Amino acid sequence: MKPNYFEKILIANRGEIAVRVIRACRELGIGSVAIFSEADREALHVRLADEAYFVGPSPSSQSYLNEENILLAAKKTGAEAIHPGYGFLSENTNFAQRVAEEGLVFIGPSTESIRLMGDKTASRKCMAQAGVTIVPGTNEELEPSALEKIAGELGYPVLLKAAAGGGGKGMRIVFAENEIQTAYQTAKSEAKSAFGDDRIFLEKYVENPRHIEFQILGDQHGNIVHLYERECSIQRRHQKVIEEAPSSVLDENLRKKMGEAAIAAARACGYYNAGTVEFIFDKSRNFYFLEMNTRLQVEHPVTEMVTGIDLVSEQIKIAAGEKLSFSQADIQLRGHAIESRIYAEDPENNFMPSTGKINYLREPAGPSVRNDSGFESGSDISIYYDPLISKLSVWGKNRIEAIQRMKRALYEYRIAGVSTSIPFCRFVMEHPKFVSGNFDTHFVPDELKKTAVVKFQKTDSEEAQVAMIAAVLYHNEKRKEQTALKPTQSDAVANQWKLLARKRQNR
C-alpha cells in the first residue's frame, strides 16, 4: 500500500539537484513537476520529470527566481508541495511564506527558522543563549566609531562579516588597525549589493581553521537527530570543492560533543526537516558555531553513503508530517565517503567558468561510486547558471580506500567540449597533505601558489581525442539522416581517426 505523503511535488530548481529530487519522488511513488527556463528546454531534469512547466527567460531572475510563475506552475499542475533544492529560493523566507499562504507545503523548515538562522547576528545570540559556543565577537551591527576599540579588544586579525551574508560576500580579514575602516566600508558596500542589507558584524579571525559541519534531521513532533559530520575544509574562495565524511581529525569524544551541540542549535530555533550546523575547528581542537544552513546541502551524498539514510526521502516524509523512523542510537557511521564537485571551470585560468556543449561524456562506474549529475552528452553548459556539472561521490571501508577509489573514478571520468575541474580534483586526491589529513581551509590557495608554474595534468590526451572524434562522427552521422554533410567535413574527421589508429598500432 502506498504511504500517504503527497500525490505530486514541484521541484523549484534545476540541474543535478532537480534530478536527485525527481528520483526520490519516483521511488516514493510521488509525481514530479519540473520547472525550466528558455536555456533549459532540453535539460535532463525536464525530460526525467513526469511533467515540466516553463517559467520564463534564461536569466534566473526571470525564471528560477520568479516566485509568481513558480507558484502558478504549482497550482496549474496540481502540485501539493514544493521542494526548493538548494540555492535559488531554498533559504528565502518570503518564498516559504508565500508557499504556505497558497495552501502548499514547503519542503524545508519553518519560515521562523529560516529567518532566524539567515541573520548571522540573531543566530549568534540564539546560539549563545542555548549554550552553544560561538566565535568571540559582536552580536549587533557595528558602528564605524567603535571599530578600532572592539577589534583591539578581540585582538588582530579580525573578520568583518555581513549579517545577512554567505559565500564569502561582504567578508574581509583585517590584520591591522589602519586597515579596518577601509575594509569596513568595502564589506558594507559588497553586502548591500549582494544581499540588500549592509549590516556588518565583527568576529575574532580563527587562523588555520578546519570547516566541520553536522547534518541534522528533525521532524514536526520534536524529534531531532544528527547524522554525524562532514569535513568541508577544501575550499576555493569560500566555496567547498571536496567534502568527506567522517572528518579525519575528530575522535569519538569530540564527535559526541559536536553532535550534541548541533542538536542543541537545532532545538534552540525550533528546527525541523534537513539542515546543517556548521562549525569552525581551530588548531587547539576547539570548535565554534559558524552558521546554520536551513536546507539540503550540495554535499549530502557523503552523509547518505556513510549512514545509509536517504536525506531527500526523509525531507519529504517530514514535510508530510511523518515522525522520524529512527533514533540517534540507530544511526551508525559505516566506512568513509568523499565527494568531488565537478565544475565546468578551467583550473589553469583561475577557475573561470567554461561554457558550451558537452560533446562527449562518460561517467565513472563500479562498486561504491555515485555520480549525481544533471547533464549528459549533448547538454549545454549555460552562461546563466552555476557551472556545477555533477557531484562525484565514492565510498570505501576506510579513508585510504575511499581516496584510492576517488582517484580511479576521476581518471575514468571523461568530459569533452568544456574545461572541467576534474584535473584539479585529481591534484587534491594525490596531494600528500590531503592524503595525510593534515590540512585546513587555506589548503587550496596555499598549495596553488606553490604549484603556480605547474600545469594541471590533463586527462589522457589521446583518449580524450578519440572520445571527441567519436562524438563528432556520431553527430555527423545523425546530421546525415536529415541533411547532406559536406564531404570535406566528414573526410577530415575520418582522417583524424585513422591517424590515431596508426599511432596506436605503431606503439
Sequence and secondary structure as in RCSB ss.txt:
>XXXX:A:sequence
MKPNYFEKILIANRGEIAVRVIRACRELGIGSVAIFSEADREALHVRLADEAYFVGPSPSSQSYLNEENILLAAK
KTGAEAIHPGYGFLSENTNFAQRVAEEGLVFIGPSTESIRLMGDKTASRKCMAQAGVTIVPGTNEELEPSALEKI
AGELGYPVLLKAAAGGGGKGMRIVFAENEIQTAYQTAKSEAKSAFGDDRIFLEKYVENPRHIEFQILGDQHGNIV
HLYERECSIQRRHQKVIEEAPSSVLDENLRKKMGEAAIAAARACGYYNAGTVEFIFDKSRNFYFLEMNTRLQVEH
PVTEMVTGIDLVSEQIKIAAGEKLSFSQADIQLRGHAIESRIYAEDPENNFMPSTGKINYLREPAGPSVRNDSGF
ESGSDISIYYDPLISKLSVWGKNRIEAIQRMKRALYEYRIAGVSTSIPFCRFVMEHPKFVSGNFDTHFVPDELKK
TAVVKFQKTDSEEAQVAMIAAVLYHNEKRKEQTALKPTQSDAVANQWKLLARKRQNR
>XXXX:A:secstr
   SS SEEEE   HHHHHHHHHHHHHTT EEEEEEEGGGTT HHHHHSSEEEEEESSSGGGTTT HHHHHHHHH
HHT SEEE  SSTTTT HHHHHHHHHTT EESSS HHHHHHHHSHHHHHHHHHHTT  B SB SS   GGGHHHH
HHHH SSEEEEETT  TTTT EEE SGGGHHHHHHHHHHHHHHHHS   EEEEE  SS EEEEEEEEE TTS EE
EEEEEEEEEEETTEEEEEEES SS  HHHHHHHHHHHHHHHHHTT  EEEEEEEEE TTS EEEEEEE S  TTH
HHHHHHH   HHHHHHHHHTT   S  GGG    SEEEEEEEESEEGGGTTEE  EE  EEE   STTEEEEES 
 TT EE SSS  EEEEEEEEESSHHHHHHHHHHHHHH EEESS  SHHHHHHHHT HHHHHT   TTHHHHHHHH
TTTS    S HHHHHHHHHHHHHHHHHHHHTTS   HHHHHHHHHHHHHHHHHHHT 
